[in-house]
């Protein structure tokens, strides 16, 4: 039975944000740094839940694009001129990344991760603050329900002071067939409404959150920035991920036309590599990506994925080139994470090599939630993964940054 959302709203302290807002035309993305605890759900928390307990695994046709082909969005259309100039002057682009966040059962872990992410911002215009958060899919569980967007997206990131971009995950695109009101064409309805809007307006589901809808041109799309090109794929709902011919053709062309002087960061929800048994890597999705790379003659410098609810960093071989490939799916969906077999993997004994392939598991964390803080300069990409302890009852929100669990560098 579906659980209806309550009409009650959490009481949230709202004060003006720091000066120097980074949105275009003075747009603000938050009210203030959160000032309340985060170990219990806000008053009125209630979400609609799919009673099946598991996804359909079905392929769904994609919704029509909301923008013009080739589906590119320039960061300077979102950030202020001052923010873009800071990136260019510093020759540095900083951003967050994680996936699998939608707290359909509880917002505790999602809010905990978000609180630590907020600590990465300083109240200045130095150009070193994160410019955005790139979400790696499964924004809303279990079927991307519009009614769940407030509790699983807008409320947890109420105080996150930067724009949020996203690619859809399998749960964002799934449809509950037991609900007679749903049709297969409803796939990604909530995602398109909240991330591919025609204009940056505050939607009804945002309620008292001031964050406007994002204006991405399609469910697969390219983000152009002064330091890197981000290509985002939608790998649909079937386990292992699947890309249709039209999207594959587009992906190949985006690789081919990406500026030579900028690194390419490829994002998709399903992983190319994973050591977790129920959601393994080495799927046909890897062959599809390699097909596009071979046709375009260009290999991404970094690949970011989610789906598996933990952190894994691989050095994987794509068409004979070593590429850092990350699983960052511990963004806070639920308390339980996906645990790697301790008969095969010990986090203190990394790296692990795999028989018959040139792929290496460099590091993993499957017992803590966390997020990536990435930095792109004109010489390298630096990644830091922050693993955060679960909050305890009565515990106060953190006041300072923590040391990273894992750090890596990708020169180019």
C-alpha positions as CSV (number, residue, x, y, z in Angstrom):
1,X,0.0,0.0,0.0
2,X,1.3,3.4,-0.9
3,X,2.1,5.8,1.9
4,X,0.7,9.2,1.4
5,X,2.8,12.3,2.0
6,X,1.7,14.4,5.0
7,X,0.7,18.0,4.6
8,X,2.9,19.0,7.4
9,X,6.1,20.8,6.6
10,X,9.3,20.9,8.5
11,X,10.2,24.2,10.2
12,X,13.4,25.5,8.7
13,X,15.4,28.5,9.7
14,X,15.9,30.8,6.7
15,X,18.4,33.6,6.8
16,X,20.1,35.4,3.9
17,X,22.9,33.5,2.2
18,X,26.5,34.7,2.1
19,X,27.3,37.5,-0.3
20,X,28.6,36.7,-3.7
21,X,25.9,34.2,-4.8
22,X,27.1,32.1,-7.7
23,X,23.9,31.8,-9.7
24,X,23.2,33.5,-13.0
25,X,21.5,36.9,-12.5
26,X,22.0,36.7,-8.8
27,X,20.1,33.4,-8.4
28,X,20.6,31.8,-5.0
29,X,20.6,28.0,-4.5
30,X,20.2,27.9,-0.7
31,X,19.1,29.8,2.3
32,X,21.7,29.2,5.0
33,X,24.0,26.5,6.3
34,X,21.8,24.0,8.1
35,X,21.4,24.7,11.8
36,X,19.4,21.8,13.1
37,X,20.2,18.2,13.9
38,X,20.0,15.4,11.3
39,X,19.6,12.1,13.2
40,X,15.9,12.0,12.9
41,X,13.6,12.7,9.9
42,X,12.0,16.1,9.7
43,X,8.5,16.6,11.1
44,X,6.0,15.3,8.6
45,X,8.4,13.1,6.7
46,X,6.4,10.6,4.6
47,X,7.1,9.1,1.2
48,X,5.2,7.1,-1.4
49,X,6.7,3.6,-1.8
50,X,6.5,1.0,-4.5
51,X,5.2,-2.2,-2.8
52,X,7.1,-4.5,-5.2
53,X,10.3,-4.2,-3.2
54,X,12.4,-4.4,-6.3
55,X,12.7,-2.8,-9.7
56,X,11.1,-4.0,-12.9
57,X,14.4,-4.4,-14.9
58,X,12.5,-3.4,-18.0
59,X,13.7,-1.2,-20.8
60,X,11.7,2.1,-21.1
61,X,11.7,4.3,-24.2
62,X,13.2,7.7,-23.5
63,X,11.1,10.9,-23.2
64,X,11.5,13.6,-25.8
65,X,14.4,16.0,-25.3
66,X,13.5,19.4,-23.9
67,X,16.4,21.1,-25.6
68,X,18.0,21.3,-29.0
69,X,20.4,18.7,-30.4
70,X,23.3,18.1,-29.6
71,X,22.0,18.6,-26.0
72,X,24.7,20.8,-24.6
73,X,24.5,23.1,-21.6
74,X,27.1,25.7,-20.9
75,X,28.0,26.3,-17.3
76,X,28.1,30.0,-17.9
77,X,24.3,29.9,-18.5
78,X,23.9,28.7,-14.9
79,X,26.7,30.4,-12.9
80,X,27.3,34.2,-12.6
81,X,29.9,35.9,-14.7
82,X,32.0,36.5,-11.6
83,X,31.9,32.7,-10.7
84,X,32.9,31.8,-14.3
85,X,35.7,34.4,-14.3
86,X,37.0,32.9,-11.0
87,X,37.3,29.5,-12.5
88,X,39.2,30.8,-15.5
89,X,41.5,33.0,-13.4
90,X,42.3,30.2,-11.0
91,X,42.4,27.6,-13.7
92,X,40.5,25.4,-11.3
93,X,37.1,23.8,-11.4
94,X,35.9,22.1,-8.2
95,X,32.7,20.0,-8.0
96,X,31.0,17.3,-5.8
97,X,29.8,14.0,-7.1
98,X,27.9,11.0,-5.7
99,X,24.8,8.9,-6.4
100,X,22.1,6.8,-4.9
101,X,20.9,9.4,-2.4
102,X,17.1,9.3,-2.4
103,X,16.1,8.6,1.2
104,X,12.8,6.9,0.7
105,X,12.9,5.2,4.1
106,X,14.8,7.9,6.0
107,X,16.6,11.0,5.2
108,X,19.1,10.5,8.0
109,X,22.1,9.3,6.0
110,X,21.4,11.5,3.0
111,X,21.3,14.6,5.2
112,X,24.4,13.6,7.0
113,X,26.4,13.4,3.7
114,X,24.9,16.7,2.5
115,X,25.9,18.4,5.8
116,X,29.6,17.4,5.3
117,X,29.4,18.5,1.6
118,X,28.2,22.0,2.8
119,X,31.4,22.3,4.9
120,X,33.5,22.3,1.7
121,X,32.2,25.8,1.0
122,X,33.8,29.0,2.3
123,X,32.0,32.4,2.4
124,X,34.3,34.0,-0.1
125,X,34.8,34.5,-3.9
126,X,38.2,32.8,-4.1
127,X,37.1,30.5,-6.9
128,X,38.0,27.4,-4.8
129,X,34.4,26.6,-3.7
130,X,32.6,23.7,-5.5
131,X,30.8,25.1,-8.5
132,X,28.2,22.4,-8.6
133,X,27.1,18.9,-7.4
134,X,26.9,16.3,-10.2
135,X,24.5,13.6,-9.1
136,X,25.1,10.1,-10.5
137,X,21.6,8.9,-10.5
138,X,18.8,7.4,-8.3
139,X,17.8,10.8,-7.1
140,X,14.3,9.5,-6.0
141,X,13.3,6.0,-5.0
142,X,11.7,3.8,-6.0
143,X,10.3,5.0,-9.2
144,X,11.2,8.6,-9.5
145,X,7.9,9.7,-8.1
146,X,7.2,13.4,-8.4
147,X,5.5,13.4,-4.9
148,X,8.8,12.2,-3.4
149,X,11.0,14.9,-4.8
150,X,10.5,17.3,-1.8
151,X,11.6,14.8,0.9
152,X,14.3,13.0,-1.2
153,X,15.8,15.9,-3.0
154,X,14.8,19.5,-2.2
155,X,14.6,19.2,1.6
156,X,18.0,17.3,2.1
157,X,19.8,19.8,-0.2
158,X,17.9,22.8,1.1
159,X,21.2,24.4,2.3
160,X,23.5,23.2,-0.4
161,X,24.8,26.5,-1.9
162,X,25.4,25.5,-5.5
163,X,23.5,24.2,-8.6
164,X,22.8,20.4,-8.8
165,X,23.1,18.6,-12.2
166,X,22.2,15.0,-12.6
167,X,22.0,11.9,-14.8
168,X,19.1,9.6,-14.2
169,X,19.5,6.2,-12.5
170,X,17.4,3.1,-12.9
171,X,15.1,4.0,-10.1
172,X,14.5,7.5,-11.6
173,X,13.3,5.8,-14.8
174,X,11.4,2.8,-13.4
175,X,7.6,2.7,-13.4
176,X,5.4,0.9,-10.8
177,X,3.1,-1.3,-13.0
178,X,0.9,-2.1,-10.0
179,X,-0.4,1.5,-10.0
180,X,-3.2,1.7,-12.6
181,X,-2.5,5.4,-13.1
182,X,1.0,4.7,-14.4
183,X,1.9,4.2,-18.0
184,X,5.3,3.1,-19.5
185,X,5.5,6.6,-21.0
186,X,5.7,8.0,-17.5
187,X,9.3,6.8,-17.2
188,X,11.5,9.7,-16.1
189,X,8.5,12.0,-15.8
190,X,9.8,13.4,-12.4
191,X,13.4,13.6,-13.6
192,X,12.5,15.5,-16.7
193,X,10.2,17.9,-14.8
194,X,12.9,18.7,-12.1
195,X,16.1,18.5,-14.1
196,X,15.1,19.2,-17.7
197,X,12.7,22.1,-17.2
198,X,12.2,24.7,-19.9
199,X,13.0,27.4,-17.5
200,X,14.6,27.7,-14.0
201,X,11.4,28.1,-12.0
202,X,10.7,26.9,-8.5
203,X,8.3,24.0,-8.9
204,X,5.4,23.0,-6.7
205,X,7.2,19.9,-5.4
206,X,10.1,22.1,-4.2
207,X,7.6,23.5,-1.6
208,X,9.5,25.9,0.7
209,X,12.9,25.1,-0.8
210,X,14.1,28.0,-3.0
211,X,16.1,25.8,-5.4
212,X,14.8,26.2,-9.0
213,X,14.4,23.3,-11.4
214,X,17.5,22.6,-13.6
215,X,17.4,23.2,-17.3
216,X,19.3,20.3,-18.8
217,X,18.4,19.8,-22.4
218,X,17.9,16.0,-22.3
219,X,18.2,12.9,-20.0
220,X,21.6,12.4,-21.7
221,X,23.5,15.5,-22.2
222,X,26.8,17.4,-22.2
223,X,27.9,20.0,-19.7
224,X,30.5,22.5,-21.1
225,X,32.8,24.2,-18.5
226,X,35.9,26.3,-18.7
227,X,38.1,23.3,-17.5
228,X,36.4,20.0,-18.6
229,X,33.7,18.5,-20.7
230,X,31.2,16.4,-18.9
231,X,29.3,13.8,-20.9
232,X,26.3,12.3,-19.1
233,X,24.7,9.0,-20.3
234,X,21.4,7.5,-19.3
235,X,21.8,3.7,-18.9
236,X,18.1,3.0,-18.5
237,X,16.5,0.5,-16.1
238,X,17.7,-3.1,-17.0
239,X,20.4,-4.5,-14.6
240,X,23.8,-3.9,-15.9
241,X,22.7,-0.9,-17.9
242,X,21.8,-0.5,-21.6
243,X,22.2,2.3,-24.1
244,X,20.1,2.6,-27.2
245,X,21.5,3.1,-30.7
246,X,20.4,6.8,-31.0
247,X,22.2,7.7,-27.7
248,X,25.2,5.6,-28.7
249,X,25.5,7.6,-31.9
250,X,25.2,10.9,-30.0
251,X,27.8,9.7,-27.4
252,X,30.3,8.9,-30.2
253,X,29.8,12.3,-31.7
254,X,30.2,14.1,-28.4
255,X,33.5,12.3,-27.8
256,X,34.6,13.2,-31.3
257,X,33.7,16.9,-31.0
258,X,34.9,17.4,-27.4
259,X,37.6,20.2,-27.2
260,X,41.1,18.6,-27.4
261,X,42.5,20.9,-24.7
262,X,40.0,19.9,-22.0
263,X,39.7,16.5,-20.2
264,X,36.5,14.5,-20.7
265,X,34.6,13.2,-17.6
266,X,32.1,10.6,-18.5
267,X,29.2,10.0,-16.1
268,X,26.7,7.2,-16.0
269,X,24.6,5.4,-13.4
270,X,25.5,1.7,-14.0
271,X,29.2,0.8,-13.3
272,X,31.6,-0.5,-15.9
273,X,33.6,-2.0,-13.0
274,X,32.4,-3.3,-9.7
275,X,33.6,-6.0,-7.3
276,X,30.2,-6.3,-5.7
277,X,28.6,-9.6,-6.6
278,X,25.0,-8.6,-7.1
279,X,25.8,-5.6,-9.2
280,X,29.0,-6.7,-11.0
281,X,30.9,-4.8,-13.6
282,X,32.3,-6.2,-16.9
283,X,28.9,-6.0,-18.4
284,X,28.0,-5.5,-22.1
285,X,27.8,-1.8,-21.1
286,X,31.6,-1.7,-21.1
287,X,31.6,-3.1,-24.7
288,X,29.2,-0.4,-25.7
289,X,31.3,2.4,-24.3
290,X,34.5,0.9,-25.9
291,X,32.6,0.8,-29.2
292,X,32.0,4.6,-29.0
293,X,35.6,5.3,-27.9
294,X,37.0,3.3,-30.8
295,X,34.8,5.0,-33.3
296,X,35.5,8.5,-31.9
297,X,39.2,8.0,-31.4
298,X,38.9,9.7,-27.9
299,X,39.0,8.1,-24.5
300,X,37.5,9.8,-21.4
301,X,40.0,10.8,-18.7
302,X,37.7,9.8,-15.9
303,X,34.5,7.8,-15.5
304,X,32.1,8.4,-12.6
305,X,29.3,5.9,-11.8
306,X,26.9,4.9,-9.1
307,X,24.3,2.1,-8.6
308,X,26.4,0.0,-6.3
309,X,25.9,1.5,-2.8
310,X,29.6,1.9,-1.8
311,X,32.8,3.4,-3.0
312,X,35.2,1.6,-5.4
313,X,38.1,3.1,-7.4
314,X,39.3,1.1,-10.3
315,X,42.0,1.5,-12.9
316,X,40.3,-0.1,-15.9
317,X,41.4,-0.8,-19.4
318,X,39.3,0.7,-22.2
319,X,40.5,-0.1,-25.7
320,X,44.0,-0.6,-24.3
321,X,44.1,2.7,-22.3
322,X,44.1,2.8,-18.5
323,X,41.2,4.9,-17.2
324,X,40.3,5.7,-13.6
325,X,36.7,4.5,-13.1
326,X,34.8,5.3,-9.9
327,X,31.8,3.8,-8.2
328,X,30.4,6.5,-5.8
329,X,26.9,5.2,-4.9
330,X,27.0,5.7,-1.1
331,X,25.3,9.0,-1.2
332,X,22.8,8.2,1.5
333,X,19.8,6.2,0.2
334,X,19.7,3.9,3.2
335,X,21.7,2.8,6.1
336,X,22.7,-0.6,4.6
337,X,25.4,-0.5,2.0
338,X,26.6,-3.1,-0.5
339,X,29.3,-5.1,1.2
340,X,32.1,-6.8,-0.8
341,X,32.9,-10.4,0.0
342,X,35.5,-10.4,2.8
343,X,36.6,-13.8,1.5
344,X,38.0,-12.1,-1.6
345,X,38.5,-8.4,-0.6
346,X,40.1,-6.7,2.4
347,X,40.2,-2.9,2.2
348,X,43.6,-2.9,3.9
349,X,45.1,-5.1,1.2
350,X,44.3,-3.1,-1.9
351,X,45.1,-3.0,-4.8
352,X,43.6,-6.2,-6.2
353,X,44.2,-7.4,-9.7
354,X,41.8,-9.6,-11.7
355,X,42.8,-12.7,-13.7
356,X,42.9,-12.3,-17.4
357,X,42.3,-8.5,-17.5
358,X,44.3,-5.4,-16.9
359,X,41.9,-4.0,-14.3
360,X,42.8,-3.2,-10.7
361,X,40.7,-2.3,-7.7
362,X,42.8,0.4,-6.1
363,X,40.6,1.2,-3.1
364,X,37.2,0.7,-1.7
365,X,35.0,1.6,1.3
366,X,31.7,-0.4,1.8
367,X,31.0,0.5,5.5
368,X,30.6,4.3,5.4
369,X,28.5,6.7,3.3
370,X,30.4,9.4,1.5
371,X,31.0,11.7,-1.5
372,X,33.6,12.8,-4.0
373,X,35.2,16.3,-4.0
374,X,36.9,16.7,-7.4
375,X,39.3,19.4,-8.7
376,X,40.2,19.9,-12.3
377,X,43.1,22.2,-13.2
378,X,45.0,22.7,-16.5
379,X,47.3,19.8,-15.6
380,X,45.4,17.2,-13.7
381,X,42.3,15.9,-12.1
382,X,42.5,15.4,-8.3
383,X,39.8,13.4,-6.5
384,X,39.2,13.1,-2.8
385,X,36.6,10.7,-1.4
386,X,35.2,11.6,2.0
387,X,33.8,8.8,4.0
388,X,31.5,9.9,6.9
389,X,30.5,8.0,10.0
390,X,26.8,7.5,10.5
391,X,25.3,10.0,12.9
392,X,24.3,8.9,16.4
393,X,21.2,10.0,18.4
394,X,21.8,13.4,20.0
395,X,25.0,14.1,18.0
396,X,25.4,17.6,16.8
397,X,26.1,18.4,13.1
398,X,29.7,18.6,12.2
399,X,31.4,22.0,12.3
400,X,34.6,21.3,10.3
401,X,35.9,19.3,7.4
402,X,37.3,15.8,7.8
403,X,40.3,14.1,6.2
404,X,39.7,12.2,3.0
405,X,39.5,8.4,3.0
406,X,41.0,8.2,-0.5
407,X,42.9,10.6,-2.8
408,X,43.9,10.1,-6.4
409,X,45.4,12.1,-9.2
410,X,44.9,11.8,-13.0
411,X,47.4,13.8,-15.1
412,X,46.6,14.7,-18.7
